[in-house]
Amino acid sequence: MKQWYADGLSFECERCSACCRHEPGYVFLSSRDIRDLMEALALDFRSLLRNYCRIVDLGSHAALSLRETKNFDCILWGQGACTVYAHRPVQCRTYPFWTQVLATEAAWKTESASCPGIGKGRKRSLSEIESRLAERRESPALKLERGVRMEDLDEDSLLGR
């Protein structure tokens, strides 16, 4: 079946920070994200969790998310940009090419109201869009047991060792 976006979609990150600042939200982390952030920030597992992460109860399970500052900026935001841009989490790197945003043309247009880069810049090909969707599927957010405490998280288990 032909996707509504088969001819590609224009998107260029405007670096406006609308998706990184001023509103509460979650950046759910995958095993890959944890490894990348440990490397980018030169931190061990426990230090990364203690200083940058929080556990979020999602009802059926819990997830690991980046923390936010008091004004709802991402904990990784600083000096006008993402401090780990080259190592940013998969959720950030693949935006706005997420399944729910691409579900319909109307969903894409709705998302454009909060992202000035949608509809602007270089046209992304179907293969590039599908690559972003695949990257998200291949590095899913970690699912944790409800009620788990940060100190109970095991590095080897979370990182697939």
N, C-alpha and C positions, 0 to 999 in steps of 0.2 A: 504494500500500500504506500502510495506517495505521501510523504510528509508535507504539511502545509509550508514548511520552510525549506523545501527541496532545492530551491534556487539560491539559498543562502540568506543570511541576515546581517545587516550592518550593526556593528558594535565596536566602540572604542572607549576604553576606560578613560574618563575625563579627570580621574584623580580628584574628584570632588569630595570624597570621603563620606558621602551620604550613607553608604552601606557599612561604614566603620565607626560612626560617631553619632552621638546625641540621642539615640533611641535604644531602649533595651532590646536585647536579642541574644542569640546563641551562635557560637561558632563551634560546632561539634567536631571532635577530633577523631582521626583514624590512627591506627598504629604508625602508619607512614608519617603522619603529621607530628606525632610525638618524637619520632626519631629525627625528623628534619628540624624541629624546634630545639631539641637538645643540642644538635650540632650548631645551629645558627646562633643560639644564645650561650653556647659553651657551658651548659648546665648538665648536671646529672639528673636522673629520673626524678628523684625525690624533690630536688630543688625546683625543677620545672613544675611539678604538681603543686608544691607549696606556694610558689610565687605567681603562677600564671593560670592555674586551672581551678575549676569548680565542678562539682557533681550536680547534675540536673535530674530531678525525678520527672519522668515523662509518663507516669501512670503504669504502663505495662513493664517498663524497664527504666534504667537510669542511663545517662550518657555523660561523657566528659566534655566539657566546654571550656573555652577560654573565659577568663574573668573579664569584668568591665571595671572601669573607674567609676567614681561616684556620679559623674555626669554622663555615664553610659558610653563613653569612648571605649573601644577595644583596648585591652591591656597592652597590645602591641603597637598602638598608635603613639607617635611621638615626633616632635619637630616637623609637623606638617605632612607626615607620610607614615606608611607602615614601616616599622623598624626592621622587619624581616621579610621585606617584599619578595625577594628571590626564593625564600623558603616558606612563604605563606601557606596556610592550610589548603587542602584540596577544595573545601567548600568555597573559599575565597577565590582561589585560582580559576575555578570553573564557572563562576558567576558571570553572566546571567543564564548560562546554558545548563539549566537544571530541568529535570523532567517536568516538574509542576509549572515552570515558567514557559516551557515549550509545548505544553499539553494542547493549547489552542492558540490561534492568532489573537483572540481576545485576551487571553492570559498574558501574552507577550506585550500587548498594548497596555494592559493594566500595570504591568511591571515598569513600563517606560515612564509612568507618572512619577516614580520614585528614583529612577536612574536616568540621568541626562545623556548617558553614553549609548543607550539603546536607540537604534535608528540612525546613528551617526558613525562616521569613520569608515573604515575598511569593511567590505562585505566579507563575512566569514562563510566559507564554503560548507556544504553539507558534510563533507568528510571531517572538517575541523570541528563542527558542531557535534558530530557523532563521536569524535575523539574525546571531547570534553565530557560528554555523557558517559562514555566508557571509563574514563579516568575516575569519575565519581563512583561508578559501580564497582570498580576494582579496588578502591580505597574507601570502603564504607566507614561511617562513624562507628566507633566502638559501642557495643551494647553491654551494659553492666547490670548486675543484679540490683534490684531496688533495695535501698537501705544500706548499700555498701558505703564504707567510710574511706576517705582518701588514704588513710594509713594502712588500710587492708589491701590496696591495689598492688598487684604483683607485676614488677617490671617485665619479667620473662614471659608471663602469660599475655600481658597487654601488647607486647611487641612481637609476639609470635615466635618466641625462641624455644 
